Amino acid sequence: MITTIEVTKNKNENNLSLLRRFSRRVQDSGLVRAAKNRRFRTRLPSTLTHKNQALKRLVKRKESERLKKLGKIS
């Protein structure tokens, strides 16, 4: 996503007010917020990873039930 923000200097405008106007336009566009969200976004696990984790949980649960029946853990 490429967004161009342009500000032209008015006739009786100084550099500070031009910079302030540009900063306001950038802030209103939401570019900085979107870039930060993209930077710190965590990826979702793939479906294969999700399935493997579910299988590991099932195996652990089955093993703990077996050990409870044998009386090795309470």
mmCIF file of the N, C-alpha and C atoms, coordinates in Angstrom:
data_MODEL
# 
_entry.id   MODEL 
# 
loop_
_atom_site.group_PDB 
_atom_site.id 
_atom_site.type_symbol 
_atom_site.label_atom_id 
_atom_site.label_alt_id 
_atom_site.label_comp_id 
_atom_site.label_asym_id 
_atom_site.label_entity_id 
_atom_site.label_seq_id 
_atom_site.pdbx_PDB_ins_code 
_atom_site.Cartn_x 
_atom_site.Cartn_y 
_atom_site.Cartn_z 
_atom_site.occupancy 
_atom_site.B_iso_or_equiv 
_atom_site.pdbx_formal_charge 
_atom_site.auth_seq_id 
_atom_site.auth_comp_id 
_atom_site.auth_asym_id 
_atom_site.auth_atom_id 
_atom_site.pdbx_PDB_model_num 
ATOM 1   N N  . MET A 1 1  ? 0.842  -1.165  0.000  1.00 0.00 ? 1  MET A N  1 
ATOM 2   C CA . MET A 1 1  ? 0.000  0.000   0.000  1.00 0.00 ? 1  MET A CA 1 
ATOM 3   C C  . MET A 1 1  ? 0.893  1.236   0.000  1.00 0.00 ? 1  MET A C  1 
ATOM 4   N N  . ILE A 1 2  ? 0.873  1.962   -1.091 1.00 0.00 ? 2  ILE A N  1 
ATOM 5   C CA . ILE A 1 2  ? 1.674  3.175   -1.204 1.00 0.00 ? 2  ILE A CA 1 
ATOM 6   C C  . ILE A 1 2  ? 0.729  4.367   -1.219 1.00 0.00 ? 2  ILE A C  1 
ATOM 7   N N  . THR A 1 3  ? 0.928  5.262   -0.279 1.00 0.00 ? 3  THR A N  1 
ATOM 8   C CA . THR A 1 3  ? 0.132  6.466   -0.208 1.00 0.00 ? 3  THR A CA 1 
ATOM 9   C C  . THR A 1 3  ? 1.074  7.659   -0.243 1.00 0.00 ? 3  THR A C  1 
ATOM 10  N N  . THR A 1 4  ? 0.815  8.582   -1.134 1.00 0.00 ? 4  THR A N  1 
ATOM 11  C CA . THR A 1 4  ? 1.638  9.773   -1.243 1.00 0.00 ? 4  THR A CA 1 
ATOM 12  C C  . THR A 1 4  ? 0.912  10.933  -0.575 1.00 0.00 ? 4  THR A C  1 
ATOM 13  N N  . ILE A 1 5  ? 1.624  11.585  0.300  1.00 0.00 ? 5  ILE A N  1 
ATOM 14  C CA . ILE A 1 5  ? 1.058  12.752  0.980  1.00 0.00 ? 5  ILE A CA 1 
ATOM 15  C C  . ILE A 1 5  ? 1.892  13.956  0.573  1.00 0.00 ? 5  ILE A C  1 
ATOM 16  N N  . GLU A 1 6  ? 1.252  14.903  -0.078 1.00 0.00 ? 6  GLU A N  1 
ATOM 17  C CA . GLU A 1 6  ? 1.942  16.103  -0.529 1.00 0.00 ? 6  GLU A CA 1 
ATOM 18  C C  . GLU A 1 6  ? 1.334  17.326  0.130  1.00 0.00 ? 6  GLU A C  1 
ATOM 19  N N  . VAL A 1 7  ? 2.212  18.265  0.479  1.00 0.00 ? 7  VAL A N  1 
ATOM 20  C CA . VAL A 1 7  ? 1.772  19.540  1.027  1.00 0.00 ? 7  VAL A CA 1 
ATOM 21  C C  . VAL A 1 7  ? 2.577  20.625  0.329  1.00 0.00 ? 7  VAL A C  1 
ATOM 22  N N  . THR A 1 8  ? 1.897  21.622  -0.189 1.00 0.00 ? 8  THR A N  1 
ATOM 23  C CA . THR A 1 8  ? 2.605  22.726  -0.841 1.00 0.00 ? 8  THR A CA 1 
ATOM 24  C C  . THR A 1 8  ? 2.570  23.944  0.070  1.00 0.00 ? 8  THR A C  1 
ATOM 25  N N  . LYS A 1 9  ? 3.637  24.697  0.004  1.00 0.00 ? 9  LYS A N  1 
ATOM 26  C CA . LYS A 1 9  ? 3.758  25.871  0.866  1.00 0.00 ? 9  LYS A CA 1 
ATOM 27  C C  . LYS A 1 9  ? 2.865  26.997  0.343  1.00 0.00 ? 9  LYS A C  1 
ATOM 28  N N  . ASN A 1 10 ? 2.063  27.545  1.239  1.00 0.00 ? 10 ASN A N  1 
ATOM 29  C CA . ASN A 1 10 ? 1.205  28.670  0.865  1.00 0.00 ? 10 ASN A CA 1 
ATOM 30  C C  . ASN A 1 10 ? 2.023  29.963  0.798  1.00 0.00 ? 10 ASN A C  1 
ATOM 31  N N  . LYS A 1 11 ? 1.384  31.007  0.339  1.00 0.00 ? 11 LYS A N  1 
ATOM 32  C CA . LYS A 1 11 ? 2.093  32.270  0.098  1.00 0.00 ? 11 LYS A CA 1 
ATOM 33  C C  . LYS A 1 11 ? 2.705  32.853  1.376  1.00 0.00 ? 11 LYS A C  1 
ATOM 34  N N  . ASN A 1 12 ? 1.921  32.962  2.438  1.00 0.00 ? 12 ASN A N  1 
ATOM 35  C CA . ASN A 1 12 ? 2.406  33.585  3.678  1.00 0.00 ? 12 ASN A CA 1 
ATOM 36  C C  . ASN A 1 12 ? 2.594  32.548  4.788  1.00 0.00 ? 12 ASN A C  1 
ATOM 37  N N  . GLU A 1 13 ? 3.146  31.408  4.449  1.00 0.00 ? 13 GLU A N  1 
ATOM 38  C CA . GLU A 1 13 ? 3.288  30.336  5.437  1.00 0.00 ? 13 GLU A CA 1 
ATOM 39  C C  . GLU A 1 13 ? 4.768  30.091  5.711  1.00 0.00 ? 13 GLU A C  1 
ATOM 40  N N  . ASN A 1 14 ? 5.116  29.941  6.983  1.00 0.00 ? 14 ASN A N  1 
ATOM 41  C CA . ASN A 1 14 ? 6.513  29.652  7.300  1.00 0.00 ? 14 ASN A CA 1 
ATOM 42  C C  . ASN A 1 14 ? 6.747  28.134  7.328  1.00 0.00 ? 14 ASN A C  1 
ATOM 43  N N  . ASN A 1 15 ? 8.005  27.757  7.445  1.00 0.00 ? 15 ASN A N  1 
ATOM 44  C CA . ASN A 1 15 ? 8.367  26.343  7.366  1.00 0.00 ? 15 ASN A CA 1 
ATOM 45  C C  . ASN A 1 15 ? 7.801  25.527  8.526  1.00 0.00 ? 15 ASN A C  1 
ATOM 46  N N  . LEU A 1 16 ? 7.730  26.122  9.680  1.00 0.00 ? 16 LEU A N  1 
ATOM 47  C CA . LEU A 1 16 ? 7.232  25.400  10.851 1.00 0.00 ? 16 LEU A CA 1 
ATOM 48  C C  . LEU A 1 16 ? 5.757  25.026  10.692 1.00 0.00 ? 16 LEU A C  1 
ATOM 49  N N  . SER A 1 17 ? 4.961  25.954  10.208 1.00 0.00 ? 17 SER A N  1 
ATOM 50  C CA . SER A 1 17 ? 3.545  25.638  10.024 1.00 0.00 ? 17 SER A CA 1 
ATOM 51  C C  . SER A 1 17 ? 3.341  24.637  8.884  1.00 0.00 ? 17 SER A C  1 
ATOM 52  N N  . LEU A 1 18 ? 4.201  24.698  7.877  1.00 0.00 ? 18 LEU A N  1 
ATOM 53  C CA . LEU A 1 18 ? 4.142  23.717  6.793  1.00 0.00 ? 18 LEU A CA 1 
ATOM 54  C C  . LEU A 1 18 ? 4.451  22.317  7.322  1.00 0.00 ? 18 LEU A C  1 
ATOM 55  N N  . LEU A 1 19 ? 5.474  22.220  8.145  1.00 0.00 ? 19 LEU A N  1 
ATOM 56  C CA . LEU A 1 19 ? 5.840  20.933  8.750  1.00 0.00 ? 19 LEU A CA 1 
ATOM 57  C C  . LEU A 1 19 ? 4.729  20.418  9.663  1.00 0.00 ? 19 LEU A C  1 
ATOM 58  N N  . ARG A 1 20 ? 4.128  21.330  10.414 1.00 0.00 ? 20 ARG A N  1 
ATOM 59  C CA . ARG A 1 20 ? 3.030  20.951  11.303 1.00 0.00 ? 20 ARG A CA 1 
ATOM 60  C C  . ARG A 1 20 ? 1.833  20.432  10.497 1.00 0.00 ? 20 ARG A C  1 
ATOM 61  N N  . ARG A 1 21 ? 1.535  21.074  9.384  1.00 0.00 ? 21 ARG A N  1 
ATOM 62  C CA . ARG A 1 21 ? 0.424  20.655  8.536  1.00 0.00 ? 21 ARG A CA 1 
ATOM 63  C C  . ARG A 1 21 ? 0.701  19.283  7.909  1.00 0.00 ? 21 ARG A C  1 
ATOM 64  N N  . PHE A 1 22 ? 1.963  19.080  7.482  1.00 0.00 ? 22 PHE A N  1 
ATOM 65  C CA . PHE A 1 22 ? 2.337  17.784  6.921  1.00 0.00 ? 22 PHE A CA 1 
ATOM 66  C C  . PHE A 1 22 ? 2.214  16.677  7.975  1.00 0.00 ? 22 PHE A C  1 
ATOM 67  N N  . SER A 1 23 ? 2.696  16.944  9.172  1.00 0.00 ? 23 SER A N  1 
ATOM 68  C CA . SER A 1 23 ? 2.626  15.948  10.250 1.00 0.00 ? 23 SER A CA 1 
ATOM 69  C C  . SER A 1 23 ? 1.177  15.586  10.554 1.00 0.00 ? 23 SER A C  1 
ATOM 70  N N  . ARG A 1 24 ? 0.319  16.580  10.550 1.00 0.00 ? 24 ARG A N  1 
ATOM 71  C CA . ARG A 1 24 ? -1.100 16.343  10.811 1.00 0.00 ? 24 ARG A CA 1 
ATOM 72  C C  . ARG A 1 24 ? -1.711 15.466  9.716  1.00 0.00 ? 24 ARG A C  1 
ATOM 73  N N  . ARG A 1 25 ? -1.352 15.729  8.469  1.00 0.00 ? 25 ARG A N  1 
ATOM 74  C CA . ARG A 1 25 ? -1.873 14.917  7.349  1.00 0.00 ? 25 ARG A CA 1 
ATOM 75  C C  . ARG A 1 25 ? -1.416 13.465  7.462  1.00 0.00 ? 25 ARG A C  1 
ATOM 76  N N  . VAL A 1 26 ? -0.149 13.279  7.826  1.00 0.00 ? 26 VAL A N  1 
ATOM 77  C CA . VAL A 1 26 ? 0.383  11.912  7.980  1.00 0.00 ? 26 VAL A CA 1 
ATOM 78  C C  . VAL A 1 26 ? -0.340 11.197  9.110  1.00 0.00 ? 26 VAL A C  1 
ATOM 79  N N  . GLN A 1 27 ? -0.550 11.905  10.207 1.00 0.00 ? 27 GLN A N  1 
ATOM 80  C CA . GLN A 1 27 ? -1.229 11.305  11.355 1.00 0.00 ? 27 GLN A CA 1 
ATOM 81  C C  . GLN A 1 27 ? -2.679 10.953  11.004 1.00 0.00 ? 27 GLN A C  1 
ATOM 82  N N  . ASP A 1 28 ? -3.364 11.832  10.296 1.00 0.00 ? 28 ASP A N  1 
ATOM 83  C CA . ASP A 1 28 ? -4.752 11.579  9.914  1.00 0.00 ? 28 ASP A CA 1 
ATOM 84  C C  . ASP A 1 28 ? -4.881 10.434  8.917  1.00 0.00 ? 28 ASP A C  1 
ATOM 85  N N  . SER A 1 29 ? -3.858 10.234  8.090  1.00 0.00 ? 29 SER A N  1 
ATOM 86  C CA . SER A 1 29 ? -3.932 9.160   7.096  1.00 0.00 ? 29 SER A CA 1 
ATOM 87  C C  . SER A 1 29 ? -3.810 7.786   7.734  1.00 0.00 ? 29 SER A C  1 
ATOM 88  N N  . GLY A 1 30 ? -3.184 7.688   8.919  1.00 0.00 ? 30 GLY A N  1 
ATOM 89  C CA . GLY A 1 30 ? -3.057 6.410   9.614  1.00 0.00 ? 30 GLY A CA 1 
ATOM 90  C C  . GLY A 1 30 ? -1.894 5.564   9.126  1.00 0.00 ? 30 GLY A C  1 
ATOM 91  N N  . LEU A 1 31 ? -0.965 6.161   8.395  1.00 0.00 ? 31 LEU A N  1 
ATOM 92  C CA . LEU A 1 31 ? 0.166  5.401   7.872  1.00 0.00 ? 31 LEU A CA 1 
ATOM 93  C C  . LEU A 1 31 ? 1.086  4.890   8.973  1.00 0.00 ? 31 LEU A C  1 
ATOM 94  N N  . VAL A 1 32 ? 1.359  5.726   9.951  1.00 0.00 ? 32 VAL A N  1 
ATOM 95  C CA . VAL A 1 32 ? 2.274  5.338   11.028 1.00 0.00 ? 32 VAL A CA 1 
ATOM 96  C C  . VAL A 1 32 ? 1.675  4.199   11.845 1.00 0.00 ? 32 VAL A C  1 
ATOM 97  N N  . ARG A 1 33 ? 0.401  4.304   12.167 1.00 0.00 ? 33 ARG A N  1 
ATOM 98  C CA . ARG A 1 33 ? -0.272 3.267   12.941 1.00 0.00 ? 33 ARG A CA 1 
ATOM 99  C C  . ARG A 1 33 ? -0.290 1.936   12.180 1.00 0.00 ? 33 ARG A C  1 
ATOM 100 N N  . ALA A 1 34 ? -0.548 2.007   10.878 1.00 0.00 ? 34 ALA A N  1 
ATOM 101 C CA . ALA A 1 34 ? -0.571 0.781   10.064 1.00 0.00 ? 34 ALA A CA 1 
ATOM 102 C C  . ALA A 1 34 ? 0.814  0.151   10.002 1.00 0.00 ? 34 ALA A C  1 
ATOM 103 N N  . ALA A 1 35 ? 1.848  0.968   9.890  1.00 0.00 ? 35 ALA A N  1 
ATOM 104 C CA . ALA A 1 35 ? 3.211  0.438   9.823  1.00 0.00 ? 35 ALA A CA 1 
ATOM 105 C C  . ALA A 1 35 ? 3.593  -0.226  11.136 1.00 0.00 ? 35 ALA A C  1 
ATOM 106 N N  . LYS A 1 36 ? 3.209  0.367   12.251 1.00 0.00 ? 36 LYS A N  1 
ATOM 107 C CA . LYS A 1 36 ? 3.525  -0.244  13.548 1.00 0.00 ? 36 LYS A CA 1 
ATOM 108 C C  . LYS A 1 36 ? 2.766  -1.547  13.733 1.00 0.00 ? 36 LYS A C  1 
ATOM 109 N N  . ASN A 1 37 ? 1.505  -1.590  13.303 1.00 0.00 ? 37 ASN A N  1 
ATOM 110 C CA . ASN A 1 37 ? 0.737  -2.834  13.404 1.00 0.00 ? 37 ASN A CA 1 
ATOM 111 C C  . ASN A 1 37 ? 1.374  -3.926  12.562 1.00 0.00 ? 37 ASN A C  1 
ATOM 112 N N  . ARG A 1 38 ? 1.844  -3.580  11.386 1.00 0.00 ? 38 ARG A N  1 
ATOM 113 C CA . ARG A 1 38 ? 2.491  -4.553  10.517 1.00 0.00 ? 38 ARG A CA 1 
ATOM 114 C C  . ARG A 1 38 ? 3.803  -5.028  11.114 1.00 0.00 ? 38 ARG A C  1 
ATOM 115 N N  . ARG A 1 39 ? 4.513  -4.134  11.789 1.00 0.00 ? 39 ARG A N  1 
ATOM 116 C CA . ARG A 1 39 ? 5.829  -4.479  12.326 1.00 0.00 ? 39 ARG A CA 1 
ATOM 117 C C  . ARG A 1 39 ? 5.733  -5.487  13.462 1.00 0.00 ? 39 ARG A C  1 
ATOM 118 N N  . PHE A 1 40 ? 4.771  -5.329  14.347 1.00 0.00 ? 40 PHE A N  1 
ATOM 119 C CA . PHE A 1 40 ? 4.693  -6.167  15.527 1.00 0.00 ? 40 PHE A CA 1 
ATOM 120 C C  . PHE A 1 40 ? 3.608  -7.233  15.425 1.00 0.00 ? 40 PHE A C  1 
ATOM 121 N N  . ARG A 1 41 ? 3.122  -7.493  14.229 1.00 0.00 ? 41 ARG A N  1 
ATOM 122 C CA . ARG A 1 41 ? 2.068  -8.487  14.048 1.00 0.00 ? 41 ARG A CA 1 
ATOM 123 C C  . ARG A 1 41 ? 2.634  -9.883  14.237 1.00 0.00 ? 41 ARG A C  1 
ATOM 124 N N  . THR A 1 42 ? 1.883  -10.726 14.937 1.00 0.00 ? 42 THR A N  1 
ATOM 125 C CA . THR A 1 42 ? 2.303  -12.114 15.109 1.00 0.00 ? 42 THR A CA 1 
ATOM 126 C C  . THR A 1 42 ? 1.570  -12.976 14.094 1.00 0.00 ? 42 THR A C  1 
ATOM 127 N N  . ARG A 1 43 ? 2.287  -13.886 13.509 1.00 0.00 ? 43 ARG A N  1 
ATOM 128 C CA . ARG A 1 43 ? 1.692  -14.742 12.499 1.00 0.00 ? 43 ARG A CA 1 
ATOM 129 C C  . ARG A 1 43 ? 0.873  -15.837 13.156 1.00 0.00 ? 43 ARG A C  1 
ATOM 130 N N  . LEU A 1 44 ? -0.230 -16.211 12.522 1.00 0.00 ? 44 LEU A N  1 
ATOM 131 C CA . LEU A 1 44 ? -1.041 -17.311 12.999 1.00 0.00 ? 44 LEU A CA 1 
ATOM 132 C C  . LEU A 1 44 ? -0.372 -18.621 12.610 1.00 0.00 ? 44 LEU A C  1 
ATOM 133 N N  . PRO A 1 45 ? -0.489 -19.651 13.465 1.00 0.00 ? 45 PRO A N  1 
ATOM 134 C CA . PRO A 1 45 ? 0.115  -20.928 13.096 1.00 0.00 ? 45 PRO A CA 1 
ATOM 135 C C  . PRO A 1 45 ? -0.609 -21.539 11.903 1.00 0.00 ? 45 PRO A C  1 
ATOM 136 N N  . SER A 1 46 ? 0.119  -22.293 11.106 1.00 0.00 ? 46 SER A N  1 
ATOM 137 C CA . SER A 1 46 ? -0.480 -22.917 9.931  1.00 0.00 ? 46 SER A CA 1 
ATOM 138 C C  . SER A 1 46 ? -1.430 -24.029 10.378 1.00 0.00 ? 46 SER A C  1 
ATOM 139 N N  . THR A 1 47 ? -2.252 -24.501 9.470  1.00 0.00 ? 47 THR A N  1 
ATOM 140 C CA . THR A 1 47 ? -3.220 -25.544 9.824  1.00 0.00 ? 47 THR A CA 1 
ATOM 141 C C  . THR A 1 47 ? -2.505 -26.833 10.200 1.00 0.00 ? 47 THR A C  1 
ATOM 142 N N  . LEU A 1 48 ? -1.390 -27.142 9.541  1.00 0.00 ? 48 LEU A N  1 
ATOM 143 C CA . LEU A 1 48 ? -0.640 -28.351 9.874  1.00 0.00 ? 48 LEU A CA 1 
ATOM 144 C C  . LEU A 1 48 ? -0.073 -28.266 11.291 1.00 0.00 ? 48 LEU A C  1 
ATOM 145 N N  . THR A 1 49 ? 0.458  -27.119 11.662 1.00 0.00 ? 49 THR A N  1 
ATOM 146 C CA . THR A 1 49 ? 0.977  -26.923 13.014 1.00 0.00 ? 49 THR A CA 1 
ATOM 147 C C  . THR A 1 49 ? -0.142 -27.057 14.029 1.00 0.00 ? 49 THR A C  1 
ATOM 148 N N  . HIS A 1 50 ? -1.280 -26.484 13.725 1.00 0.00 ? 50 HIS A N  1 
ATOM 149 C CA . HIS A 1 50 ? -2.442 -26.550 14.617 1.00 0.00 ? 50 HIS A CA 1 
ATOM 150 C C  . HIS A 1 50 ? -2.875 -28.004 14.829 1.00 0.00 ? 50 HIS A C  1 
ATOM 151 N N  . LYS A 1 51 ? -2.911 -28.777 13.764 1.00 0.00 ? 51 LYS A N  1 
ATOM 152 C CA . LYS A 1 51 ? -3.299 -30.185 13.863 1.00 0.00 ? 51 LYS A CA 1 
ATOM 153 C C  . LYS A 1 51 ? -2.279 -30.980 14.660 1.00 0.00 ? 51 LYS A C  1 
ATOM 154 N N  . ASN A 1 52 ? -0.989 -30.716 14.423 1.00 0.00 ? 52 ASN A N  1 
ATOM 155 C CA . ASN A 1 52 ? 0.051  -31.429 15.169 1.00 0.00 ? 52 ASN A CA 1 
ATOM 156 C C  . ASN A 1 52 ? -0.028 -31.135 16.657 1.00 0.00 ? 52 ASN A C  1 
ATOM 157 N N  . GLN A 1 53 ? -0.301 -29.896 17.020 1.00 0.00 ? 53 GLN A N  1 
ATOM 158 C CA . GLN A 1 53 ? -0.436 -29.536 18.433 1.00 0.00 ? 53 GLN A CA 1 
ATOM 159 C C  . GLN A 1 53 ? -1.633 -30.246 19.054 1.00 0.00 ? 53 GLN A C  1 
ATOM 160 N N  . ALA A 1 54 ? -2.734 -30.353 18.306 1.00 0.00 ? 54 ALA A N  1 
ATOM 161 C CA . ALA A 1 54 ? -3.914 -31.041 18.807 1.00 0.00 ? 54 ALA A CA 1 
ATOM 162 C C  . ALA A 1 54 ? -3.612 -32.523 19.028 1.00 0.00 ? 54 ALA A C  1 
ATOM 163 N N  . LEU A 1 55 ? -2.877 -33.144 18.113 1.00 0.00 ? 55 LEU A N  1 
ATOM 164 C CA . LEU A 1 55 ? -2.518 -34.553 18.267 1.00 0.00 ? 55 LEU A CA 1 
ATOM 165 C C  . LEU A 1 55 ? -1.617 -34.764 19.481 1.00 0.00 ? 55 LEU A C  1 
ATOM 166 N N  . LYS A 1 56 ? -0.681 -33.865 19.710 1.00 0.00 ? 56 LYS A N  1 
ATOM 167 C CA . LYS A 1 56 ? 0.192  -33.971 20.880 1.00 0.00 ? 56 LYS A CA 1 
ATOM 168 C C  . LYS A 1 56 ? -0.619 -33.873 22.170 1.00 0.00 ? 56 LYS A C  1 
ATOM 169 N N  . ARG A 1 57 ? -1.608 -32.959 22.182 1.00 0.00 ? 57 ARG A N  1 
ATOM 170 C CA . ARG A 1 57 ? -2.459 -32.836 23.373 1.00 0.00 ? 57 ARG A CA 1 
ATOM 171 C C  . ARG A 1 57 ? -3.222 -34.120 23.634 1.00 0.00 ? 57 ARG A C  1 
ATOM 172 N N  . LEU A 1 58 ? -3.750 -34.722 22.569 1.00 0.00 ? 58 LEU A N  1 
ATOM 173 C CA . LEU A 1 58 ? -4.500 -35.967 22.728 1.00 0.00 ? 58 LEU A CA 1 
ATOM 174 C C  . LEU A 1 58 ? -3.612 -37.081 23.275 1.00 0.00 ? 58 LEU A C  1 
ATOM 175 N N  . VAL A 1 59 ? -2.398 -37.183 22.769 1.00 0.00 ? 59 VAL A N  1 
ATOM 176 C CA . VAL A 1 59 ? -1.476 -38.220 23.241 1.00 0.00 ? 59 VAL A CA 1 
ATOM 177 C C  . VAL A 1 59 ? -1.139 -38.004 24.710 1.00 0.00 ? 59 VAL A C  1 
ATOM 178 N N  . LYS A 1 60 ? -0.871 -36.745 25.091 1.00 0.00 ? 60 LYS A N  1 
ATOM 179 C CA . LYS A 1 60 ? -0.557 -36.442 26.494 1.00 0.00 ? 60 LYS A CA 1 
ATOM 180 C C  . LYS A 1 60 ? -1.729 -36.782 27.410 1.00 0.00 ? 60 LYS A C  1 
ATOM 181 N N  . ARG A 1 61 ? -2.929 -36.422 26.977 1.00 0.00 ? 61 ARG A N  1 
ATOM 182 C CA . ARG A 1 61 ? -4.119 -36.680 27.773 1.00 0.00 ? 61 ARG A CA 1 
ATOM 183 C C  . ARG A 1 61 ? -4.326 -38.180 27.973 1.00 0.00 ? 61 ARG A C  1 
ATOM 184 N N  . LYS A 1 62 ? -4.136 -38.950 26.892 1.00 0.00 ? 62 LYS A N  1 
ATOM 185 C CA . LYS A 1 62 ? -4.306 -40.392 26.960 1.00 0.00 ? 62 LYS A CA 1 
ATOM 186 C C  . LYS A 1 62 ? -3.285 -41.022 27.914 1.00 0.00 ? 62 LYS A C  1 
ATOM 187 N N  . GLU A 1 63 ? -2.047 -40.533 27.833 1.00 0.00 ? 63 GLU A N  1 
ATOM 188 C CA . GLU A 1 63 ? -0.984 -41.060 28.690 1.00 0.00 ? 63 GLU A CA 1 
ATOM 189 C C  . GLU A 1 63 ? -1.252 -40.732 30.154 1.00 0.00 ? 63 GLU A C  1 
ATOM 190 N N  . SER A 1 64 ? -1.730 -39.526 30.431 1.00 0.00 ? 64 SER A N  1 
ATOM 191 C CA . SER A 1 64 ? -2.008 -39.169 31.826 1.00 0.00 ? 64 SER A CA 1 
ATOM 192 C C  . SER A 1 64 ? -3.183 -39.975 32.370 1.00 0.00 ? 64 SER A C  1 
ATOM 193 N N  . GLU A 1 65 ? -4.189 -40.244 31.544 1.00 0.00 ? 65 GLU A N  1 
ATOM 194 C CA . GLU A 1 65 ? -5.302 -41.089 31.988 1.00 0.00 ? 65 GLU A CA 1 
ATOM 195 C C  . GLU A 1 65 ? -4.832 -42.502 32.291 1.00 0.00 ? 65 GLU A C  1 
ATOM 196 N N  . ARG A 1 66 ? -3.919 -43.025 31.467 1.00 0.00 ? 66 ARG A N  1 
ATOM 197 C CA . ARG A 1 66 ? -3.386 -44.372 31.684 1.00 0.00 ? 66 ARG A CA 1 
ATOM 198 C C  . ARG A 1 66 ? -2.610 -44.437 32.994 1.00 0.00 ? 66 ARG A C  1 
ATOM 199 N N  . LEU A 1 67 ? -1.791 -43.391 33.254 1.00 0.00 ? 67 LEU A N  1 
ATOM 200 C CA . LEU A 1 67 ? -1.028 -43.387 34.484 1.00 0.00 ? 67 LEU A CA 1 
ATOM 201 C C  . LEU A 1 67 ? -1.913 -43.226 35.710 1.00 0.00 ? 67 LEU A C  1 
ATOM 202 N N  . LYS A 1 68 ? -3.027 -42.492 35.576 1.00 0.00 ? 68 LYS A N  1 
ATOM 203 C CA . LYS A 1 68 ? -3.975 -42.374 36.694 1.00 0.00 ? 68 LYS A CA 1 
ATOM 204 C C  . LYS A 1 68 ? -4.616 -43.712 37.010 1.00 0.00 ? 68 LYS A C  1 
ATOM 205 N N  . LYS A 1 69 ? -4.974 -44.476 35.961 1.00 0.00 ? 69 LYS A N  1 
ATOM 206 C CA . LYS A 1 69 ? -5.571 -45.784 36.179 1.00 0.00 ? 69 LYS A CA 1 
ATOM 207 C C  . LYS A 1 69 ? -4.600 -46.728 36.858 1.00 0.00 ? 69 LYS A C  1 
ATOM 208 N N  . LEU A 1 70 ? -3.321 -46.612 36.521 1.00 0.00 ? 70 LEU A N  1 
ATOM 209 C CA . LEU A 1 70 ? -2.315 -47.473 37.140 1.00 0.00 ? 70 LEU A CA 1 
ATOM 210 C C  . LEU A 1 70 ? -1.954 -47.008 38.545 1.00 0.00 ? 70 LEU A C  1 
ATOM 211 N N  . GLY A 1 71 ? -2.379 -45.806 38.922 1.00 0.00 ? 71 GLY A N  1 
ATOM 212 C CA . GLY A 1 71 ? -2.128 -45.285 40.260 1.00 0.00 ? 71 GLY A CA 1 
ATOM 213 C C  . GLY A 1 71 ? -0.770 -44.662 40.405 1.00 0.00 ? 71 GLY A C  1 
ATOM 214 N N  . LYS A 1 72 ? -0.108 -44.362 39.329 1.00 0.00 ? 72 LYS A N  1 
ATOM 215 C CA . LYS A 1 72 ? 1.237  -43.790 39.403 1.00 0.00 ? 72 LYS A CA 1 
ATOM 216 C C  . LYS A 1 72 ? 1.188  -42.270 39.651 1.00 0.00 ? 72 LYS A C  1 
ATOM 217 N N  . ILE A 1 73 ? 0.115  -41.617 39.230 1.00 0.00 ? 73 ILE A N  1 
ATOM 218 C CA . ILE A 1 73 ? -0.085 -40.202 39.543 1.00 0.00 ? 73 ILE A CA 1 
ATOM 219 C C  . ILE A 1 73 ? -1.492 -40.028 40.109 1.00 0.00 ? 73 ILE A C  1 
ATOM 220 N N  . SER A 1 74 ? -1.657 -39.029 40.919 1.00 0.00 ? 74 SER A N  1 
ATOM 221 C CA . SER A 1 74 ? -2.984 -38.831 41.511 1.00 0.00 ? 74 SER A CA 1 
ATOM 222 C C  . SER A 1 74 ? -3.683 -37.657 40.893 1.00 0.00 ? 74 SER A C  1 
# 
